[in-house]
Amino acid sequence: MQLNLTKPICFFDLETTGINISKDRVVEISILKVFPNGNKESKTWLVNPEMEIPKEVIEIHGITNEKVANEPTFKELAKDIHNMIKDSDLGGFNSNRFDIPLLAEEMLRADIDFDMKNRVAVDVQTIFHKMEQRTLSAAYRFYCDKELEGAHGAEADTNATYEVLKAQIAKYDEIENDTKFLAEFSSRKQFADFAGFIAYNKKGEECFSFGKHKGKLVTDVLEKEPGYFGWLLNADFPLYTKKVLTAIKLRNFNNKLG
């Protein structure tokens, strides 16, 4: 079947040096771009992470330090990657909680502004977990009746994710073949930032979701405790979280001027 798209969607997968969104780096990225007319294009890059890949991580994805030593850095690839995805919605497997936040960090480190304002994200893992509660290899076997060869390789995982989503739409009558529906269905709690440090309350207001100010309005905390903003910017939080906090502070300041 063909996805019902109003704009292109880029399915992508990252292999990384670890799972810390703030500190770890991409070692491989694979993108499968699907257009509304059904045409597809794909690209896979190995990436020099400019840091040591831990042995236990190499054992998972098989990408060694020697393999990426002479590959371009993410900053060198960032413009090409951005050009491929900038007009597209995004899709992946656990992408809302990991791949998109880490991709945003890499983009911001490369001085490329990245946000999700004009696109949606479809997380195939969330759809799968809501419907079946399994892993990607099991999902591929369950929905596509195939064995996933080369699991934990970015290209294999990316193509499997695309095939699984199409099979999910075909299998479940309640899942609509519409990107916005899929994005809403595959989303979890709504956050202002990718990492989940700033959540929206029922009124759509930004609140801290961690620490001593958990549940409090960001605007209230920043106004009553201005030093907290400086601490957040200097602490080990993701760059995108800091970007969102800065935008909230500037918006509040401009509202007062108005």
N, C-alpha and C positions, 0 to 999 in steps of 0.2 A: 504494500500500500504506500501511498504518497502522503507525507505530512501536509496538512492544510496550513500554509504559511502566508502571512501578509508581508513578511520581510525575511531576509536570510536568517538562519540560525547556525551558530558555530558550536558544534560539539567538540569539547576539548578535554584533554587529560594531562596532568603534570606528574612527572617523576621528580622527586626532590631529594635533598640531603637529610630530610627529617620532617617532623610534623609541627614544628614551631613556626607559626605564621609570620612572626616578627623577625626571626633570626635565620630560618632555613631558606634555601635557594633552589631554584629550578635546575635540574640536570637534563631534562628532556621535556619537550612539549609537542603534542600532536593535535592538530586542528582538522576537523572535517566540516567544511562549510556546505550547507545544503540550501539551495535557492528555492524560491516559491514555485518555479517551473519544474523542480525535481532534479535539476543539474547539481552536480557536486564537484568540489575541489578539495584537495587535502594537502597538508604539508606537515612534516615532522622535522624538528630541529633538536640536535644534541646541544647542550649548553654547558659552558665552563662556569661552574658555580662560584669560582674564586674562593673556595673554601674546601676543606677536606670532607669527602663523603665517608661517613662512618662505616665500619666493616659490617655491622648488623643491618644497615640499610642496603649496602651492596648485595647482601645475600637475598634481599627481597626483590629488587628490580634488576640486578645484574649489571648495572652501569658502574664501571670502576673509575677511579681517579685518572688512570692512564688513558681511558677511552675518551674522556672529555678534556684532557689537558690542552689539546690544540684546537678545541672548538671555540666559536665566538662566545663572548659573554652575553648575558641577557640584555645589557644596555646596548650592545652592538646589534642585537636582533630586534629590539623593542619596537622600532618604527615599522618594520615589516610585519610583525605580529599585530601591532595596533591597526595597521592598514587593512589587515585581513578580517579583523573582528569589529571594527568601529561602526559599521552599518548594520550590525547583526544582534539578535538576541543570543543568549548563551545557553548551552545545555551540557550536562555532565552527570557523573555518578558520584554523589556526595560533594558536588561542586559548590552548593550554597554554603557549606560549612568549611570547606577546605580549599578547593581549586580556585574559586573566584577570589576569596580573601587573599590568598598567596599571590595570585596573578596581579591583583591590585597593588600589593606591596612592591612587587618587582617593577611594575609600570611606574609607580611614583618614585622609586629609587632611580629610575631611568629618566626622570623629569618629564614623563608623559602623564597628563591628567587623565584619571580613569574614574568613571562612576557608572551607575546603573540607571540614571534618570530617564533615559530615552529607550530603555530596553527592559526585557524581562528575562528571568532565568528559570529554566526547567531542570529540576533535579530528579533524574530518573531513579536514583536510589530511594528517595522519599516516596515516590509513587510505588515502587516495588515493596518497600517496607510497610506501607499502608495496606497493600493488597496481599502480600505473600510472606514477608519477613525472612529474607534470605540474603546471599552475597551476590556479587556480579557474576561469578562463574556459575552459581546455581541459577541465577536469573537467566543467563544465556541458555543454559540447559533447559530450564523450565519453559521459557517463552519461545525460544527458537529451535529447540530440540537439536542443539549442536554442542559440542565440547569446545570450550574456549582455549584455543592453542595460543601460547605466548602471553598468558595472564601476567599482569604487572609490567607489561610493556605498554608504553603510552599509546602506540598505534593500534595494537590489538584491543586494548581497553576502550579506546575512543570509538572504533568501528562497532564493537560489541554493544556499547551504550546506545548508539544510533539504532542498531537492529532491535535491541530490547524495547526501546520506546515505541517503535512502529508496531511491534508485536503486542505491547500493552494496550495500545489504542484499539487494535483489532480485537483483542480478547474481551475487554471490559466495556459494556454498553454505556456505563456511567462516566467513562472518560471521553471527553470531547476531543476531536482532532482540531484543536485550536491552541495556539501558543500561549495566549493569555490565560486560558483555562488551565493549561498544563502547569504554567508558572505558579498560579494561585494554589492549585492542588498539591504541588510538590514543595510548597513553602512551609516553613515552621513558624514559630513566633516571629513577628515582625520587628526588625531592628533597623536603626538608622545607619549603623556601621556593619561591615561584613563580619567582624569578629564577635559581635553580640555584647559589647560593653555598654551600648546605648540602645535601650528599647523604647518602643512606643507604648504609651498607656492607652486606655480605652478612648480617650479624647484625641489621640493622635499626637500627644505631646512627648518630647524626648525626655526619658528618665534614665538615670544610671541603673545598671543591672548588676552591680558588684560593689563590694566594699562597704565602708561606713555610710555612704550616701545611697545605698541601694533603694530604689523605689522613689527617690526624690527627683523633682524636676531639675534638669541640667541648668536651666536659666536661673532658678532660685539658688542653687548651690554656687554657681559662678558669681552671682551678684553678692551673696552673703559671705562667701569665702573666696575672694579673688586669687589668693595664693594657691588654691587647689588647681586652678587652670595651669599655672606655671609648672606645678609639680607633675601634672599629667603630660605636659609637652616634653618634659625632661625624663620621664619614666619610660620603661620598656613596653610601650604600647604600640600597636601597629600604626604605620603612617596614615592609613586611611581613617582610623579612629581619631587621630589628632586633626586630620583635615575636617572631619565632621564637627568636632568640638569647636574648632576655630570658626567654622561657618555659622554655628549656633551663636557663638559669642558676638560675631560681627552683625548677625541678623538682629540680635537683641539690642545691640548698640545703635544700629540704624533705626530701629523701631522707636527708641527713646528720642532720637533726634527728630523723627517725624512727628 
